[in-house]
């Protein structure tokens, strides 16, 4: 109980749209707005990974929302879990352990009650997680969910082939979810750049808000500085009030720092993707140079 209180105290809360600080209410809002598009899923995945220290609360909130979601929405939630799992592993195992608590039971229920297309989605995810050892040796036990007659996922199957449009639960979901199925095994560079750029745009408002809060807080602290000497020599009650006010301003600054770090992380991701794209193009140009030179010499 004391640890929970300490965690809540250490974690700044705040209103506003997208953003830096974590609250379960904010995550619930983001999950409600989640679509099956690649940009929507990767943007929320990045936000969750940034708050990986709150992995248990993220997964608990995800689970509650999943249980109350429509069939189509559950597919998007599963794709979100996949994106978080695969992209968070290099930073730590928090999400792997937390999702393992809830996914086996949820996958089993969705496999049994999500229709034939639901079966294919679950089978495809289990296959990918097993192939990439996302859960280590534990992935083997997920295969039990598929039973003795798993759905056929051959190379011509739209659900099993990540580079083609998937068979989805509804036509509207089918139109939106093809980039996500592609992302499960192939992360196209143009898509990565677009998603990273969208993430930077989404957080522009949070950066502006955080900087304004910093300016206001600095002004408050400058005014408080004048009261410190008087409080130390005169009134203990005034000193306690100042301490309380300082702690409040500290919490605001911590929230601002977290928001700005989130914005900075989004920009770093975009820059990294752009550098990677330039490097790939450079290699292609270099590889084609010998053949071009050969053609010129023959001419």
N, C-alpha and C positions, 0 to 999 in steps of 0.2 A: 504493500500500500504506500509506504514511504517512497519507494522507488518510482511508483507511478506518479506521485505528487511532484517528485523532483523532476521527472521527465516533462510533466505538464508545465512546471514553472520555467524550465530551461527553454521550452519551445515557445517562441513568440507567436501570438495569434494576430490576426488582422483581417479586415474585410478586403474588398476589391476583387477584381477579375482574376485572370490567369495566375501566375505568379510564383513568388518565392516561398513564403512560409507555408508550413503544412498544417492543415486542420482536416479532420474527417469530413466536415461539412463541405470544405472546398473540393476535396477529392470526390465526394458524392456528386457535386455539381458537374465536375468534369466528366465523370462516368455517365451521367445522364445525357451529356452532350456528345458522347463518343459515337462516332460513325464507323463504318467498316472501311473507310478510305485509308490509304497508307499514311497520309499526312496526319490525320486525326490520331491514329494509333501510335505512330512513332513520337508525335509531340507529347502525348500523355505518358508514353513509356519513358521518355527522357525525364519528364517531371518526376515520375515515381522513382526512377533510379537515382536522381539527384537527392531524393529524400529517403535513401536506402536505410538510414539509421532508424527510420520509422517503418521498416519493412513489415513487422507484424500488424501494425495498425492499417497499413496500406492493403495488405492481403485480407484482413478481417473485413474491411470496408468493401473491397472488391467482391468477397464472398457474399456479403449481405445483398449487394446490388445484383449479383449474378442470380441468386435464388429468386429474386423478384422480377427478373427480366423476361422479355418475350424470347421466343426461340431464336429469331433473327439476331436479337441483341446479344444473346448468349454466345453466338458465334464470334461476334466482335470482341466480347470479353475474353474468349479463349485465345484469339489472335493477339490481344493485348498481353495476356499472360505469357504467351510464347515470346513476344518481342522483349518483354522485361527479363525473362529468364535468360535468353541468349545474349542479351547485351549487358547484363549486370554481372555475369559470372567473373569477368576479368577484374571487377572492382571488389568482389567479395561474394560469399555464399549466402548472404542474408535472405535473398528472395528465393533461392533454390530450396532452402530449408523451410521457409514459411509457406511457399506454394505446395510443397510436398505434404503439408498437414491437411490441405483441403482438396487438392486436385484429384487424387484417386477416386474419392467418393463422388465428386461432382461429375467427373468424366464418365463414371459408370452409369450414373443416373441419366446423363444426357445421351449416352450411347443407347440406352434402353428406351428412352422416351422422346428422343429428338428426331425420330423418323429416319428414313434411309440416308438422307443427306447429312443428318446429324451423325450417324454412324461413320460416314466417310470422313467427316471433319475430324472426329475423335481418332479414327484409325490413322489418318494422315499425320496428326500431331504426335501421336504415340510413336509412329515410325521415325519421325524426324528427331524426337527427343532420345530415342534409343540409338539412332545412328550417330548422333552428336554427343551421346553420353551426358546429357544435360543433368540428369539425376544420378549419374554414375551407374553402379550395378543395380540400383533400385529400379531403373527403367524396365528391367526384365519383368517385374511384377505387374507393370501396367498392361503388358500383353494379355494378362489373364482377363482383362475387361472385354477383350475382343472375342473371347470364347473359341469354340471349335470352328465357327464359320464366319470369319471376318469378311467385311465387304471387299470385293475385288478392286484393287488399285493398280491396274496395269498402266503401261506407258501411254496408252491412248485415252485413259480416263481423265476427264477434265478436272476432277478433284485431286487426283494424285500427281498430275503433271504441273509443277509450280510455274512453268512458263506459259501455260495456257489458261484460259478463263475457267474458273472452278464451277462445279455444280454446287449451287448454294440453296439455302432454304427458301428463298423467294427470288423473283426476277429482279426486284430492286436491289436486293443484297448481292445478287449475281453480278450486276453491273459495277457495284462499288468495290467488291471484295477481291477482284482479280489481282490488283497490285499487292494485296496482303499475302495471297497464296504465293505470288512470285517472291515476295520478301522472305518467305519461310526458308528458301534455300538459295535464292539468288538475290543479292542486294545490288541492283543496278545503280551505277554511279549518278546518272542524271536524276534518278528518283531520290537518292540520298542528298544531293545538293538542293533540290527543290524543297524537300522536307526540312532540312537544316535551315534554309533561308526563311521558310514559313515560321519556324520556331523563333527565329530572331525577330521577325515582324510581330509575332504574337506577344512578345515580351517587351515591346517598345513602351507600352503604357506603364508597365510595372517599373521600368527603369526611371521614367519621368517621375512617377509617384514617389519612388524611393529617394530620389535626389531631393525632391521638395521636402519630404519628411526630414531628411538630414539637415537641410537648411533651417527648418523650424526648430529642430531639437538643439542645434548649435546656438540659436538665438535664446532659447530657454536656459541653456547652461550658462551662457554669458550673464544673463540676468541673475541667476542663482549665485554666481561667483561673488556678487556684491553683498549677498546676505550671509555668506559663510562666516566671516569674522564676527559679525554681530551675533549670530546663533551660537558660536563657540564661547562667547564671553557672557551672554545674557541668559537665554531661555533654552533649557534642555528640550522642551516640547517643540520649539521651532527647529532645533537641530534634528529631532526625529522626523519631523515633517520634510526637512530637506533631504534626509537619507532616503525616505520613501520616494520622493520626487526623483532623486537621482537614479534609483533602481528602475523606476518607470521609464525614464529617458534612455537608460541603458538597454532595456528590453526593446524599445523602439529602434535604437541604432542596430541592435543585433538582427532585428527583422529586416531592416534596410540592407544590411550587409549580405544577408542570405538571398534577398531578392536580386541584388547586384551581382552576386556570385553566379546565380542561375542564368542571368542575362549573359554574363561573361562566358559561362560554359557553352551556351548556345552559339555564341560567336566563334569560340575556339573550334567547335565541331564543324561549323560552316567553313572556316579557314582550312581546317584539316582536310575536309572533303574536296575543296577546291585545289589544294596542293596535290592531293592524290590523283585527281582528274588530270591535272597538268602533267604529272609524272607519267601517267598511263599514255597520254597523247604523245609525250616525248619518246617513249619506248616504241610506239607504233611508227612514228616518223623515222626513228633510227633503224627499225627493222626493214622499212621499205626503201631506205637510201641505197643499199647495195644493188637492188634490182633496178632502180632508177639509173644508177651510174653505169650498170652493165648495158642497159638499153642505149644510153648516150654514146658509149664507146663503140657499140656495133654500128650506130648511125654514122 
